[in-house]
Amino acid sequence: MTAVTDEDPGNGTAATGERKEEAPAAPGKEDGRWDDGLIARRAAAVDARSGDSRPGDSGTGDSGTGDLRTGDGSADSAGPAGSAPEGDDVRPQVEAYGPSGGPLPTRLDALRELIGLSRARLDRDTLAEAGRVLDEAAARQRLSSRHTVVAIAGATGSGKSTLFNALSGAQISDTGLRRPTTSQPIACSWTDGAAGLLDRLAIPGRLRRRPHPGPAASDEALQGLVLVDLPDHDSAATAHRDQVDRVLALVDAVIWVVDPEKYADAALHERYLRPLAGHAEVTFVVLNQIDRLPGEAADLVLDDLRRLLDEDGMALGEHGEPGATVMSLSALTGDGVPELREMVGRFVQDRTAATRRLSADVDAAAARLRPVYVAEGRPGLGERAREEFTDRLAEAVGATSAGQAAEREWRRNAGRACGTPWLRLWRWYESRGLPGSLDRMGRALAPPEEESTARQRVEQAVRIVADDASAGLPAPWAQAVREAAFNGAKGLPEALDELAAKAVAGGGSSKGPGGSGRFGTASGRGPATSLALGGRPAKPPRPKWWPAAVLAQVSMTLLQVFGGLWLLGQIVGVLEPGLVVPALIMLAGVVGGPLVEWACAAAIRGPARRYGQDAERRLREAAAGCGRARVLDPVSAELVRYREVRERYAAVTEFSTTGQ
């Protein structure tokens, strides 16, 4: 009535044809370590190819209880039509896991894309858990979907090994007063084809069992169940706790066995039940040893256990709702064990445990990633922020001042073209007699501190737009947006200087001696920066009517000269006296010249204003284009990347069972 022993000679005769005389030695044992079933599977493959049939190769002993060292019997080694697959290492030919429909494949694909899009922005530790979930999901999907792996976990003395034996119908797992009794995971599989799953759990062949022939083994509902008895989660041996944590991360479901003394143990709730609250649908919590509780004490303890689970955030599957199954039993007396076996049977036959476990793992990974993907509010770069950034750059580059200077330059050109010769002569004399006056005037307009002020304005503009764009973003993406803005701002003042040198004149520039731009760069001073610093910009175009105005001004000058010469001739006696006519002619010239100049000044007022506005607009557009290319576009690219990962994150959480 016991499981086959580790020294079952049935598997010892299987060999590759070499050194058969060593077969009586402990099978599967080499240098004191047990193999994982690889030798037995190779032996089965050799037997299948050779057509040999040796007694005992089926992996069963006299008691009829199978040892899973061989990979759950010959069925695992057989390929299609009973033929052995090629290759020395024969893996079980089982139905691959992975439903063709349902939300899980879509969520896994979205999680994979999410990690791919995030690698450049998030550190490896942040994405490690999500990567582990993907790896484990891929590993589980490659294995059998006909099997459900259920682990039995509990504290020292909770009776989990006794419950394991009660469910399997055999004394497979040792029980006793010695603590800890279970030092390594022990597996019991009801059907063939679970070798791959047990290999994944790293359970050696000597610890793989089959249930004892009887009601438990023949129960149709349990066909496909792989039951694993774990070491104590509170064991003093660190290696035992590590094994528990490792196996719990790989099984499809878990039965937590608690006893009346330790059901409220903080280590259980804080280390396991609370973190795994999202896995409620694949969790059974069993209150064992109720035979030790008198009267209604068992119900009171069970109610208190439910209260603690509710505080842990674990949903309870009551009244047909999905959630954890909570019940009481006595593994020693058998009270409640049939009910648990029936529940586990329905759970196994549903064949959705692996999918639900993986879905819960995805939920847990998404919950951990939520702080780095979910923003507060609606972050982005709106039109208002863009316009304010452009205004600040235009202010920093002096677009308004450049427009006003261009308007003044138009007026000066008009004055030089349409002014009286005497006024033009005076201006020429003034410019020759006061060298450097314009340069001093320019320096007065642009004092030495203007350079630092302009740079500060650019830095402030970049900082403000970066803060606006990153407001509400999770920290990694906000940092990425700021870095994109600040990296683009490097060299922005110099680029603005170069563009300003070409903006007003449409590409022309006039360099001033030893000049520098508004930001202190060594670029040539074009119209915009020259105007800001007092240099001479390129001459603005003249309207078509200017030649007529010049001709009128020349005529007025000629009248003055003619009238003056006439009067002079009369004074010296060369001409006959008659002062009225030459005086009137000369007066007409004297008065007409300023009138022509005044009329031209009035006529050019509108064009000069438009010319200044056009110069301001071109410089503003140039600054805006430079700022957009260097700052706004990189920031927008980061925001687009964030929106992409946010959409992928939404796809991951779309079918979440925990409401993430």
C-alpha positions in Angstrom: 0.0 0.0 0.0 3.0 2.3 -0.4 4.5 4.0 -3.3 7.3 2.3 -5.2 10.7 2.8 -3.5 13.6 4.8 -5.0 15.4 1.6 -5.6 12.7 0.3 -7.9 14.6 -2.2 -10.2 12.2 -1.6 -12.9 14.0 1.4 -14.2 17.5 0.0 -13.4 17.6 -2.2 -16.5 17.1 0.6 -18.9 20.4 1.6 -20.4 21.9 2.8 -23.6 23.6 -0.5 -24.3 26.9 0.3 -22.6 28.2 -1.0 -19.2 25.1 -3.1 -18.5 26.9 -4.7 -15.7 26.5 -1.6 -13.6 22.7 -1.6 -13.9 22.1 -3.1 -10.4 23.5 0.0 -8.9 21.1 2.6 -7.6 19.3 3.8 -10.7 19.5 7.4 -11.6 22.1 8.1 -9.0 25.5 9.4 -9.9 28.1 10.8 -7.6 25.5 10.9 -4.8 23.1 13.0 -6.9 19.8 11.9 -8.5 19.1 12.5 -12.1 16.0 14.3 -13.4 14.7 11.5 -15.5 17.0 12.2 -18.5 18.7 8.8 -18.4 15.3 7.0 -18.2 13.9 8.9 -21.1 17.0 8.1 -23.2 16.6 4.5 -22.3 12.9 4.6 -23.3 13.9 6.1 -26.7 16.5 3.3 -27.3 13.9 0.7 -26.4 11.4 2.3 -28.8 13.9 2.4 -31.7 15.2 -1.1 -31.1 11.8 -2.7 -30.5 13.0 -4.3 -27.3 10.6 -4.8 -24.5 12.2 -5.5 -21.1 10.3 -6.3 -18.0 10.1 -3.3 -15.7 10.7 -0.7 -18.3 7.3 0.7 -17.8 8.4 2.2 -14.5 6.0 0.3 -12.3 6.8 -1.9 -9.3 5.1 -4.8 -7.7 2.7 -2.5 -5.9 1.6 -1.0 -9.1 2.5 2.6 -8.0 4.5 4.4 -10.8 7.8 6.2 -10.2 7.8 9.3 -12.3 11.5 9.1 -12.9 10.8 7.9 -16.4 8.7 10.9 -17.4 5.4 9.4 -16.4 5.8 6.1 -18.2 6.1 5.0 -21.8 3.4 7.4 -23.0 5.8 10.3 -22.5 8.3 8.8 -24.8 6.1 7.8 -27.6 5.7 10.1 -30.6 2.9 10.1 -33.1 1.5 6.7 -34.0 3.6 5.2 -31.2 6.9 5.8 -32.8 9.8 7.3 -30.9 10.9 10.8 -31.9 14.3 11.3 -33.2 17.2 12.5 -31.0 18.8 11.2 -27.9 17.0 13.5 -25.4 13.4 12.5 -25.9 10.9 15.0 -24.5 7.3 14.1 -23.8 5.1 14.5 -26.8 2.1 16.2 -25.2 -0.5 18.7 -26.1 1.1 22.1 -26.0 -0.4 24.7 -23.7 -1.8 27.9 -25.1 -5.4 28.6 -26.0 -5.8 30.1 -29.5 -8.3 32.6 -28.2 -9.0 34.6 -25.0 -7.4 37.8 -23.7 -4.2 36.3 -22.3 -2.2 36.0 -25.6 -3.1 39.5 -26.4 -2.1 40.8 -23.0 1.2 38.9 -23.2 1.9 40.4 -26.6 1.1 43.8 -25.3 3.4 43.3 -22.3 6.2 42.2 -24.6 5.8 45.2 -26.8 5.6 47.4 -23.6 9.0 46.1 -22.4 10.5 46.6 -25.8 9.3 50.2 -26.0 10.5 50.9 -22.5 14.0 49.5 -22.4 15.5 52.8 -23.4 13.7 54.8 -20.7 13.3 52.4 -17.7 16.1 50.6 -15.9 16.5 46.9 -16.0 15.4 46.3 -12.4 12.0 48.0 -13.1 11.3 45.7 -16.0 12.8 42.6 -14.4 9.5 41.2 -13.0 7.6 41.8 -16.2 10.4 40.0 -18.1 10.2 37.1 -15.7 6.4 36.8 -16.2 6.9 36.7 -20.0 9.6 34.0 -19.6 7.5 31.9 -17.3 4.5 32.3 -19.5 6.4 31.2 -22.5 7.8 28.2 -20.6 4.3 27.2 -19.4 2.8 27.5 -22.8 5.3 25.1 -24.2 4.2 22.4 -21.8 1.1 20.3 -21.3 -2.3 22.0 -21.1 -3.9 18.7 -20.0 -2.2 19.0 -16.6 -2.8 21.3 -13.6 0.0 21.7 -11.2 -1.2 22.3 -7.6 1.1 22.9 -4.7 0.3 22.3 -1.1 2.0 24.8 1.1 1.9 25.5 4.8 3.7 26.1 8.0 5.5 23.6 10.2 3.1 21.2 11.8 0.1 22.4 9.8 -0.5 18.9 8.4 0.1 19.6 4.7 1.9 16.3 4.1 -0.9 14.5 5.8 -3.3 16.2 3.5 -1.1 15.4 0.5 -1.2 11.7 1.4 -5.0 11.9 2.0 -5.6 13.3 -1.5 -3.3 10.9 -3.3 -4.5 7.9 -1.3 -1.0 6.7 -0.4 1.7 7.3 2.2 3.8 9.2 -0.3 5.0 12.1 1.8 6.6 11.4 5.2 4.8 12.6 8.2 5.9 12.6 11.8 7.0 14.6 14.8 10.4 15.5 13.4 10.5 19.1 12.1 10.8 19.9 9.3 9.5 16.6 7.9 9.4 17.6 4.3 12.8 18.9 3.1 12.2 18.8 -0.7 9.2 19.1 -3.0 7.5 15.8 -3.7 5.2 15.4 -6.7 2.3 13.0 -7.4 0.9 12.9 -11.0 -2.4 11.2 -11.8 -1.7 10.9 -15.5 1.2 10.6 -18.0 2.8 13.5 -19.7 3.8 15.7 -16.8 7.5 15.1 -17.0 8.1 18.5 -18.6 6.2 20.3 -15.9 8.1 18.5 -13.2 11.4 19.2 -14.9 10.4 22.9 -14.9 9.8 22.6 -11.1 13.3 20.9 -10.8 11.7 18.0 -8.9 14.1 15.0 -9.3 13.0 11.6 -10.5 13.3 10.0 -7.2 10.6 12.3 -5.8 8.0 11.8 -8.5 5.2 9.5 -7.6 1.9 8.1 -8.8 -1.2 7.8 -6.6 -1.9 4.4 -5.0 -4.4 2.3 -7.1 -7.8 2.9 -5.7 -10.6 5.5 -5.6 -8.1 8.4 -5.6 -6.2 7.1 -8.5 -9.2 6.2 -10.6 -11.1 9.4 -9.9 -11.9 10.8 -13.3 -12.0 14.4 -12.0 -8.4 14.2 -10.8 -7.0 13.0 -14.2 -4.5 15.7 -15.1 -3.7 16.7 -11.6 -0.1 17.1 -10.5 0.1 17.6 -6.8 3.2 18.9 -5.2 4.0 18.8 -1.4 6.3 21.7 -0.5 8.6 22.2 2.5 7.5 24.4 5.4 7.4 28.0 4.4 8.5 29.0 7.9 11.3 26.4 8.1 14.4 27.4 10.0 16.4 26.1 7.0 16.8 28.9 4.5 17.1 26.5 1.6 13.6 25.1 2.4 12.1 28.6 2.2 13.9 29.3 -1.0 12.4 26.2 -2.6 9.0 27.2 -1.5 9.3 30.6 -3.0 10.7 29.2 -6.3 8.0 26.5 -6.7 5.2 28.9 -5.8 6.2 31.1 -8.6 5.8 28.3 -11.1 2.8 26.2 -10.1 -0.7 26.8 -11.5 -2.5 26.9 -8.1 -1.7 26.5 -4.5 -3.5 25.0 -1.5 -2.5 26.8 1.7 -2.9 24.6 4.7 -3.2 26.4 8.1 -3.9 25.1 11.5 -5.9 26.7 14.4 -2.7 27.8 16.1 -0.9 29.5 13.2 -3.7 30.6 10.8 -3.1 34.3 11.8 0.7 34.0 11.6 2.1 37.4 10.3 4.8 35.6 8.2 2.1 33.8 6.2 -0.1 36.8 5.6 2.5 39.4 5.0 5.0 37.4 3.0 2.6 35.2 0.9 -1.2 35.8 1.1 -1.1 39.6 0.9 1.3 39.8 -2.0 -0.6 37.0 -3.8 -4.0 38.5 -3.2 -4.4 39.0 -6.9 -4.1 35.2 -7.4 -7.2 34.5 -5.4 -8.9 32.5 -8.2 -6.1 29.9 -8.1 -5.8 29.8 -4.3 -7.3 27.4 -1.8 -7.0 28.2 1.9 -7.7 25.1 4.1 -8.1 25.2 7.8 -6.8 21.8 8.9 -7.0 20.0 12.2 -10.6 21.0 13.0 -10.8 17.7 14.9 -8.8 19.5 17.6 -11.5 22.3 18.0 -14.5 21.6 20.3 -18.0 22.6 19.4 -18.5 25.6 17.2 -14.9 26.7 17.6 -14.1 25.5 14.1 -16.7 27.9 12.6 -15.4 30.8 14.7 -11.8 30.2 13.6 -12.9 29.8 10.0 -14.8 33.1 10.1 -11.8 34.8 11.6 -9.6 33.3 8.9 -12.0 34.8 6.3 -11.7 38.2 8.0 -7.9 38.1 7.8 -8.0 37.1 4.2 -10.4 40.0 3.4 -8.0 42.4 5.2 -5.2 40.9 3.0 -7.2 42.0 0.0 -7.9 38.5 -1.2 -11.3 38.0 -2.8 -13.2 35.1 -1.4 -15.1 32.9 -3.8 -18.5 32.9 -2.0 -22.0 32.7 -3.5 -20.6 31.7 -6.9 -18.3 34.6 -7.2 -14.7 34.2 -8.3 -12.1 34.2 -5.6 -10.2 32.0 -3.2 -11.8 28.8 -1.9 -11.8 28.7 1.9 -12.9 25.6 3.8 -12.1 23.5 6.9 -11.2 19.9 7.2 -9.3 17.3 9.1 -6.7 15.5 7.0 -6.1 13.1 9.8 -9.7 11.9 10.3 -10.7 12.5 6.6 -13.5 14.9 7.6 -13.9 17.4 4.7 -11.2 15.7 2.5 -13.8 14.4 -0.1 -15.2 17.8 -0.4 -11.8 19.3 -1.1 -11.0 16.5 -3.5 -14.3 17.3 -5.4 -13.4 21.0 -5.5 -9.9 20.3 -6.8 -11.4 17.9 -9.3 -13.7 20.5 -10.8 -10.8 22.9 -10.8 -8.6 20.5 -12.7 -11.2 19.5 -15.2 -11.9 23.2 -16.0 -8.3 23.3 -17.4 -8.1 27.1 -17.0 -5.9 27.2 -13.9 -2.7 27.9 -15.8 -4.3 30.6 -17.8 -5.8 32.2 -14.7 -2.4 31.9 -12.9 -0.6 33.6 -15.8 -3.2 36.3 -16.1 -2.8 37.0 -12.4 0.9 37.2 -12.8 0.4 39.7 -15.6 -1.9 41.7 -13.3 0.7 41.7 -10.6 3.5 42.8 -13.0 1.2 45.5 -14.3 0.4 46.7 -10.8 4.1 47.0 -10.1 4.6 49.0 -13.3 1.7 51.3 -12.8 3.7 54.1 -11.1 6.0 54.3 -14.2 3.2 54.3 -16.8 0.1 56.0 -15.4 0.2 59.8 -15.5 -1.7 62.2 -13.4 -4.1 64.3 -15.5 -3.6 64.7 -19.2 0.1 65.6 -19.8 1.2 66.9 -23.1 2.4 70.0 -25.0 -0.6 72.1 -25.9 -0.9 75.0 -28.3 -0.8 77.6 -25.5 2.5 76.2 -24.2 4.0 76.2 -27.7 2.9 79.8 -28.3 4.3 80.9 -25.0 7.6 79.2 -25.8 7.7 81.0 -29.1 7.0 84.3 -27.5 9.8 83.8 -25.0 12.3 82.9 -27.7 11.2 86.0 -29.8 11.7 88.1 -26.7 15.1 86.6 -26.1 16.2 87.2 -29.7 14.8 90.7 -29.7 12.2 90.3 -32.4 10.2 93.4 -31.3 13.3 95.6 -31.1 14.5 94.3 -34.5 11.1 95.2 -36.0 11.3 98.7 -34.5 14.9 99.1 -35.7 13.9 98.0 -39.2 11.1 100.6 -39.2 13.5 103.3 -38.2 16.0 102.2 -40.8 13.3 102.5 -43.5 12.6 106.0 -42.3 16.3 106.9 -42.3 16.6 105.7 -45.9 13.6 107.7 -46.9 15.1 110.7 -45.2 18.4 110.2 -47.1 16.6 109.8 -50.4 13.8 112.5 -50.0 15.4 114.9 -47.7 16.8 118.3 -48.7 20.4 118.4 -49.9 21.4 120.6 -47.0 20.0 118.2 -44.4 21.7 115.3 -46.1 24.9 117.2 -46.2 24.6 117.9 -42.5 24.0 114.2 -41.8 27.0 113.3 -43.8 29.1 115.8 -41.9 27.8 114.5 -38.7 28.7 110.9 -39.5 32.2 111.9 -40.6 32.7 114.3 -37.7 31.5 111.8 -35.1 33.1 108.5 -35.9 31.9 105.5 -33.9 28.7 107.3 -32.8 26.5 104.6 -34.2 28.6 102.0 -32.5 28.3 103.8 -29.2 24.6 104.2 -29.8 24.3 100.4 -30.4 26.2 99.6 -27.3 23.9 101.8 -25.4 21.0 99.9 -26.8 22.7 96.6 -26.0 24.7 96.9 -22.8 27.1 94.2 -21.8 24.6 92.5 -19.6 22.2 91.9 -22.5 24.2 88.8 -23.6 23.6 87.0 -20.2 20.1 88.3 -20.1 19.3 86.9 -23.5 20.8 83.5 -22.6 18.8 83.4 -19.3 15.6 84.1 -21.3 16.3 81.2 -23.6 17.1 78.9 -20.6 14.0 80.0 -18.9 11.9 79.4 -22.0 13.3 75.9 -22.3 12.8 75.1 -18.6 9.2 76.3 -18.6 8.2 74.4 -21.7 9.9 71.2 -20.3 8.1 71.6 -17.0 4.8 72.1 -18.9 5.3 69.1 -21.1 6.4 66.8 -18.2 3.8 67.9 -15.7 1.9 64.8 -14.4 4.1 62.3 -16.2 5.6 59.4 -14.3 9.1 60.2 -13.1 11.1 58.2 -15.8 9.1 59.8 -18.7 9.2 63.2 -17.2 12.9 62.9 -16.9 13.2 61.8 -20.5 11.1 64.8 -21.6 13.3 67.2 -19.6 16.5 65.6 -21.0 15.2 66.0 -24.6 14.4 69.6 -24.0 17.7 70.5 -22.3 19.8 68.5 -24.9 18.1 70.3 -27.7 18.7 73.6 -25.9 22.5 73.1 -26.2 23.6 75.4 -28.9 20.2 77.1 -29.2 21.5 80.6 -28.5 24.1 80.2 -31.2 21.6 78.8 -33.7 19.2 81.8 -32.9 22.1 84.2 -33.6 22.8 82.6 -37.0 19.1 82.6 -37.9 18.6 86.1 -36.7 21.5 87.2 -39.0 19.5 86.0 -42.0 15.9 86.5 -41.0 15.1 90.2 -41.7 16.9 90.5 -45.0 15.9 87.0 -46.2 19.4 85.6 -46.0 21.6 88.7 -46.5 24.0 89.8 -43.8 26.3 92.7 -43.2 29.1 92.0 -40.8 30.2 94.6 -38.4 33.8 94.9 -37.3 34.5 92.7 -34.3 30.7 92.2 -33.9 29.0 89.5 -32.1 25.4 88.4 -31.9 22.8 89.1 -29.2 24.0 85.9 -27.3 27.7 86.7 -27.5 28.4 84.3 -30.4 31.0 85.1 -33.1 28.5 85.2 -35.9 28.3 88.0 -38.4 25.9 90.7 -37.4 23.0 90.5 -39.8 20.0 92.8 -39.9 18.4 91.5 -36.8 21.3 91.3 -34.5 22.9 94.4 -36.0 19.8 96.4 -35.3 19.8 95.1 -31.8 23.4 96.0 -31.3 23.5 99.3 -33.3 25.2 98.0 -36.5 24.1 98.9 -40.0 21.6 96.6 -41.5 21.1 96.1 -45.2 19.1 98.9 -46.8 15.4 98.3 -47.1 13.8 98.3 -50.6 12.5 101.6 -52.0 9.0 102.1 -53.3 8.4 103.0 -57.0 7.4 106.5 -56.3 10.7 107.4 -54.6 12.4 108.6 -57.9 9.6 111.0 -58.4 10.1 112.3 -54.9 13.8 112.6 -55.5 13.1 114.5 -58.8 10.7 116.8 -57.0 13.4 117.4 -54.3 16.0 118.1 -57.0 13.5 120.5 -58.6 13.0 122.3 -55.4 16.8 122.5 -54.9 17.2 123.9 -58.5 14.6 126.5 -57.8 16.5 127.6 -54.7 19.8 127.7 -56.7 18.2 129.5 -59.6 16.4 132.0 -57.4 19.6 132.6 -55.4 21.7 133.2 -58.5 19.1 135.5 -59.9 19.1 137.6 -56.7 22.9 137.5 -56.6 23.1 138.8 -60.2 20.8 141.7 -59.4 22.8 142.5 -56.3 26.1 142.7 -58.2 24.4 144.6 -61.1 24.7 142.0 -63.7 20.9 141.7 -64.0 18.2 144.3 -63.9 16.7 144.9 -60.5 13.5 143.0 -59.7 13.7 141.2 -56.4 10.1 139.9 -56.2 10.3 137.2 -58.9 13.6 135.7 -57.9 12.7 135.9 -54.3 9.5 134.1 -54.9 11.3 131.4 -56.9 13.9 131.0 -54.2 11.2 130.9 -51.5 9.3 128.3 -53.5 12.4 126.1 -53.5 13.1 126.7 -49.8 9.6 125.9 -48.7 9.0 123.2 -51.3 12.0 121.1 -50.2 10.8 120.6 -46.7 7.2 120.1 -47.9 8.4 117.3 -50.2 10.3 115.8 -47.4 7.3 116.0 -45.1 5.0 114.5 -47.7 7.5 111.6 -48.3 7.7 111.0 -44.5 3.9 110.8 -44.3 3.8 108.5 -47.3 6.4 106.1 -46.0 4.8 105.8 -42.5 2.6 102.9 -43.4 5.2 101.0 -45.5 7.8 101.6 -42.9 5.5 100.1 -40.2 4.7 97.1 -42.4 8.4 96.6 -43.1 9.1 96.6 -39.4 6.3 94.2 -38.7 7.5 91.9 -41.5 11.0 92.0 -40.1 9.7 91.2 -36.6 7.5 88.4 -38.0 10.4 86.8 -40.0 12.6 86.9 -36.9 9.9 85.5 -34.7 9.2 82.7 -37.2 13.0 82.0 -37.5 13.2 81.7 -33.7 10.1 79.6 -33.5 11.4 77.2 -36.2 14.7 76.9 -34.5 13.1 76.3 -31.1 10.7 73.8 -32.7 13.4 71.8 -34.4 15.7 71.8 -31.4 13.3 71.6 -28.4 9.7 71.1 -29.2 10.1 68.3 -31.7 12.3 66.2 -29.4 9.9 66.8 -26.6 7.0 65.8 -28.8 8.8 62.7 -29.8 9.2 61.7 -26.2 5.5 62.4 -25.5 4.6 60.3 -28.5 6.7 57.4 -27.2 5.0 57.8 -23.8 1.6 57.6 -25.4 2.6 54.5 -27.3 3.7 52.7 -24.1 0.6 54.0 -22.3 -1.5 52.4 -24.9 0.4 49.2 -24.6 0.0 49.3 -20.8 -3.7 49.9 -21.3 -3.8 46.8 -23.5 -2.0 44.8 -20.7 -4.5 45.9 -18.1 -7.6 45.8 -20.3 -8.7 42.3 -19.2 -7.3 42.5 -15.7 -9.0 40.3 -13.2 -7.8 42.5 -10.3 -9.0 45.9 -11.6 -5.5 47.3 -12.2 
